[in-house]
Amino acid sequence: MSESIEFDPVDRVTIGAVGPPGKRVFLLQATNAGRILTWVIEKRQAVALGVGSYELLTQIGEHEMIKEILGVGVLGSYSDEFAEAMKLSESDAAFRVDPESLSMGYDEARELVTISFAEMLGEDQPGEAATVRLWLTHRQLAALGIQALTVSAQGRPICPMCGNVQEDGHRCPASASNGHATKG
């Protein structure tokens, strides 16, 4: 039987990366009532959480991320205090997140955002995947979104056409399909 985890609401949530660019491991971490859990995510998932946070907050009329980007928000995302608050705590990863399972939603009645995901199981792992649901305030989501985009931007650049990491000699499959690939 798989474990179902729900932090309702989270006390703290962040994204970080460990290791040098090109070999970084991205981590999503949440805290609830003194319990710290960490999950391995892909860079694409970190970017998706950052972009999704912005889009969801904009849809519900909460513009905290825009204010932060402009340097006038209450989170102080350009401050040392924000950077310190968003650091990962020491914790082993519980599991790798299945990229197809990551979703975000909004509970209008509670004015809370949910982030849900499941464990990635290998072919040799029988059974049901563990699931996680995190409940966040608007402000926590704004901080997570900013942190996700900040951490993602510190590594290798992402191709805006295909979403893959741009390595030396990057051949974008998106531009190849429309005849704009570089000749090699």
C-alpha positions, 0 to 999 in steps of 0.5 A: 500500500502506498503512502498518501501525504497531505500537508494542509496547509504547508508551513513552508515550501521551496525549490532548490538545486544541488550540484553543478550546472548540467549535473544539478538535481532539483528538489521540491521541499515542504514542511508541516508541523515540524515534518520536512519532506523532499522530492526530486523533480526535473528542471522542467517541473521547476519551470512549470511550477514557476510559470504555473504559479504566475498564471494561477495567481494572475487568474485569481487576481493576486498579483504578488509575483508581478509586484515582486518582479518589479521589486515592490512586493511584500515578500522581498524576493531580492533580499538576503532574508528571502534567500535564507528563508527559501534555502533547502533544509537538510532532508533526504528525498522521499521519491522522484516525482512522476512528471505526468502527475504534477498538477496545480489547482485552486480551492476558491472556498478556502482561498488555497492552492493545491499542488499534487503529484505522485511517485514515479515508479519503475517497471520493476516496482510493483504496487501503487505510487505514493501521492502528495497534496500540498495546500498553499496560501497565495503568498506561499505560492508567489514565493515558490514561483519566484524561487522556482524561476530563480533556481531554474535560471541559475543553470543551463539555458532552456530553449524557448522553442522546444523546452530542452536544455540548450547545450553546445550544438543544440539542434532544436527539434521544433525549429527543424520541423519548420525548416529553420534548423542549423545545418551541421 
